[in-house]
């Protein structure tokens, strides 16, 4: 049974830099076009605009239909800017650095049936953040966005997208045309892998790169904040580092402990790469235990290895000293140098089990916010919380 979720809008007060918020319950008008399940959020690099996407299931005879969208807020005046709608479950969202564009990825129309079988087309949409009007439909992916990633380049000129088809596609924002396509060959057969489909003419990109080394699958990616690197989590011990706009591999990071990388992210200064994944394969030891490895890129050095700490959807603080992640005890922050927990933000107990779904710091590094879901009993929720980064104390959310 799907639990309720709570969403909190933000405001920077005129007297302080503290963030406060107003909880919005399911079905209220500010999130009327993506109620039921908040799936992901994104903020601009300057922290001035915030976007969240979500969906709900609408029952129709024999065919439950997903309907979702996104909402954009200005942080300073606490006002909703726009609502973007799509006839699909909205799973991935990205907002451009200048806050002008919002990208949404989802599966249109029909809930998936069976393992990896989608009844309905894939949707990747570009919206005007000011008006919520759809600016473009970016056609090219052949599988849904239940897994994958969307991200704008730091200069806002390009959008990168990854769906379940093992393709990373690059789009030019100005003319909304395909710029590049990077295809990865997998060890296993996927019904909606790019290898099972041929591009239509209007989907042709200027640059087409086919990476021949077989991988488990392209799980997600990260673009470094300086725009120089594209890291891809491939489900192997090696993380390829590509040029974001050409797809050429220029380097790689080979993990010390991880055999199956599932998540990657960069530090704010682009000098560190955070990698999370399983130590052993499923065949060797069930799912095995997992590690988060933190790598300094130049000179190459492993500076942190946190056993059984999951940095999936986690983030490193702007000062590169703290990692936001989760473990069997719940969601917290870790001192990277000592590998010890600094603050336990949301603790697991016999009734509740918290999973981190997203995290972000405001640009000054003083405020952290997390998207987490809690499973257990009657308390199933997905909620965005705000925290003082230094103390780990929750920021109370007074009602307007």
N, C-alpha and C positions, 0 to 999 in steps of 0.2 A: 504494500500500500504506500503510495507516494505521500510523504509528509509535507507540511507546509513549509514555505520559506519566507524569510524576512529580508528585506532589502533596506539599506540605510543610505540616504542621500547625504551630501557633505556640504559644509560651509566653513570658510575661513573667517573668523570673527574679525571685526575692525580693530579690536583692542589687543588681541593675542594671535598667535599662530596655531592655537589648538583647534582641532577639528571636532565638530559636534555633528550630530545627525538625527534624522527623523525616521524611525522605522516605518516601513510601508508594508502592510499585510497583503496576502495573496488577494488578487482580484480588485485592488484599489485602482483608481483611474490612472495614476502615474505610470503603472506598468501594465496597463490593460491589454497591450498587444503582445506581451510575452509573459503572461502570468504562470503560476503553477510551479515552475522549476527554473531558477536562476542558474545558468550553466557556466558562465564565464564573464569576466570583466576586463577592462583595459583602461589605462589612463594615458594622457599625453605626457611627454617627457618633462614638461614644465609644471605638471600637476594641476593645470587649470581646468581641464575637462575630463569627464569620466563617462565611460559607456559600459553598459551591461546587456547581455543577451540571454534569452531563455525561451521556453516553449511550454505548451500545454497539449494534452491529448484531447481531441474532440471526437466523441463517439459517433460513428455513422454505421448503419447496418452492415455488419460483416467487415468493415474497414475503418478502424480507428485512424484519424487523421491528425497530424501534428501541425500546429500553427504557432508561430513565434515571431520574434523580432528583437529590436534593441531600443534602449532609451539612452539619451545623451543629456548630461547635466553640466552646467557651469558650476565650478566649485565656489567661487567667491560670493556670488549672490544667491546661491542655493536654489536656482531656478532650473527647471527642466527646459532644455533647448528644443528637443525634437523627439519624435517617436518614429522609428522605421519599421515597417511591417513586411513580412514575407509569408507566403503560404508553405511554410516548411518548419521543421524543428530547427531552431538556430543554435548551433553547437559551438561555433568559433566566432570570435569578434576581435577586431583590431581597430584602433583609432589612429589617424595620422598624427605626426608630431605637432603640426599646427592646429589640430583639432577641427580641420575642415571636412575630412572624409571619414566615414566608418565603413568597414568591410564586414560582411556577414557570410558565414558558410553553414550550409545545412543540407538536409535531405528533404526534397519536396514531396508533399502530399501524403505518402503512405508509410505507415510504420513498417520497418523491416520484418520480413518473415523468414524464419530459418537462419542458418548460419551464413551471414554475409550476403543474403539475397535481398536486394532492394526492389520494391515495386514502386517505381516513381523515379524522377530524374534528380540530379544533383543541382543544388543552387549555390552559386557564389555571386553575391550582390554587392555593389558599391553604392552607398547612400551619401547624400549631402547632409552633413551633420547639422547644419543650420535649419533646414526645412524638413528633414526626414524623407525627402523625395528620393526615389530610386534613380540613380544616375546611369547605371550600367548593369548588364548581366554579363558576367565573365564566364563564357562557356569553354570547357576544355577538360575538366576532370570527369572521370567515369565512375567514381565511387564517392560515397558520402563523407561528411565531415565529423562523424562520430568520434573519430580519432584524426589527428592532424594538427595544423597550425596555420594561423594567418599573422602576418607581420608586415608593417611598412618599413622601408629603409629609413635611416635616420634623417635623410634630407627630404623624405616624403614623396620622392619622385616615382618610386616603384612599390608595388605590393607583391609580396611572396605568399604563395598558398601551397599547402600540402593536404591532400585528402587521403582516403584509404586505398588509393590506386598506385602508391609508390612513385608518384610524380611530384616534384616541386616545380611550380610554374611561377614565372615572374611576369608581372603586368605593368605596363607604363600607365601611370595614373592620369597624365594629361590627356592622352587620346584613348585610354582604356582598351588598349590592344595588347596581344601577347608579345612579350619581348623574348622570353627564353623558357625552355622546358628541360628539366633534368630528370632523367629516368633511371631508376635503380632496379637491378635484377635481383630477384629474391630466390631463396632456397626452396620455398614452398609455393604451391599453386594457390592463387587467389582468384575467385571468379570475377572480381572487378579490378584486377591488376591491369595496368596500362598495356601489358603484352597481349591481352585478349581483345584489344580494341585498336582501331586505326583512326588517326585524326581526320576529321573533316577539314575541308580546305580553310574555312574561316577560323579554325583552331590552330593553324600553323604558326609557329613562333619563328623569330628571326634566328635564334640560337637553339640548337637541339643537341643535348649532350646525353650520351648513354654510358653509364658507369657499369663496366663489365664485371667487376668484382661482386660476387653474389653475397647478399646480406640476408638477415632474417626478414626485415621489412623496414621501411622508412617510418619510424614512429613519430618523430617530431623534429624540429630544427630550432636554431636560434641565430639571430643576426647580431653581431657585435655592435655595441653602441657607437663605435667610430665608423661603422659601415664597411670595415675591411674584411670581415670573415663571416662565413656561413658554416655553422657546425650542424651536423646531421646525426641524430641518434638512430643507428642502424640495427640494433639488436645484436651487436658483436662487441668484441673487446676493443675495437678500433673506431675512433670517431674521426671521420674525414673532415677536413677544413677546406672549404671551397671559396672561390671568389664569388660573391653574391650575384653579380650581374653577368658572369661568363660561365659559371658552373665548373670551371677548371679546378681540379684539386691541387692545392699548393702546399699542403702539409697534412699531418694527422696527429692525433693523440692516442697512444696505446695505453690502455688502463693497466694498472698493476694488479688490481683485485677483481675488477668487474669483467665478466665474460659476456654479458648480454645487456648492453647499454639501452636504456629506455627513455632517458630524459637528459637534456643539455640546456645550459644557460650560461650567460656571460656576466661578469661583474660590470658595474657601472662605468669603470674606466677601461674596459675591454682587455685588461691584462690577465684575467683569470677565467678559467673555464670550469664550470661545475658539472659533474657527470654523475648520474645515478643509474644503477642497474643491479642485476642479479649476479652473484658470485659464481653459482653453479647453474648448469643447465637443468631443465626440468627432468631430463632423462637421468641425470646423475643423482639428483637428490630433491625430488619434488620440485618446488620452486626455489629451493635453496635460500640462504640468507642473502642480504643485500648490503651494498656499500654506497656511500656518497664520496666521491673523490674530487678534490679541488686542486686544479693544476695551474701553476704559473706558466704562462706561455713563453716568455722570453726573460731569462734563459729557462728552458723547460725543466720544471721541477714539481714534484708532488708535494704540496704544502699541507694537505689535510686529508685524512681518510677516516670517515665516521662509519663505524660498523652498525648495521641495522638501523641506520638513520635514512629516511626516505626524503630526498629533495625534489621528488616529483611535484611540480607546481610551486616549488620553493624559490627562494631568492637570496642573494647575498646583499648585505647592507652596503650603503655607499662608501663607508670607510673600510670595507673589505675585512672586517673583523668578526662579523656575525652572520650566521646562516639561519634562515627561517625554514623549518622543515617539520617532519613528524616522525614518530616512532611508536612503539607499542604502548607508550605512556600517554600519547596524545600529540598535540601540536605545541611547538615551542621554538625557542631560539637557542643556538649553540655557539659557543666560543670556538672559532675555527682553530686557534693555536693550541688549545687544550683538549678539544673534542668533547667538552663537557657542556651539559645543559646550563644555560644562563637563566632563562625564564620559562616556566611552563605556562603557556597562554591558555590552552584548553586541555584539561586533563581527562583521560579516559577513566571510567569506573565500571562497576558491574552492570550499570544500566545504560551507559552511553559509550559510543566509540566514535572518535572524531577523525576525519580525513581531510587533509589540506587539499583544496582545489585551486587555489590561487593566492598570490601575495604580492604586495607592492609597497615600496617606501615612497613617501613624498620626497621631492628633490632635496630638501634640507636634511633628510635622514632622521628627523625627529619623530615622525609619525609613521606607523606601520598599519596597513590594513590587510585583512585576510578574508578569503572566501573559504568556508569550511562546511562540510555536512556531518551530521551526527545521526547515527543509526542506533536505535535501541528503544524498546518499549513504545511508549506513546509520544516520545520526544523527538521523532524524526524531523529534522529541520535542515535547511541550507541557509546560512546566514553570513553577512559581511560584518565583521567587527573591527573596531579601531583601537590601537594600542600606542602607549608611549614607548618608543623604541628603547630608551635608556633604562627604564624601570620594568617594562613588561606589564605595566598596569593598564587595565582596560579603561578607555575613555568613555565615560557615561554619555548616553545619547539622549539629551533632553528633548521632549516633544516641543514642536513649535506651537 
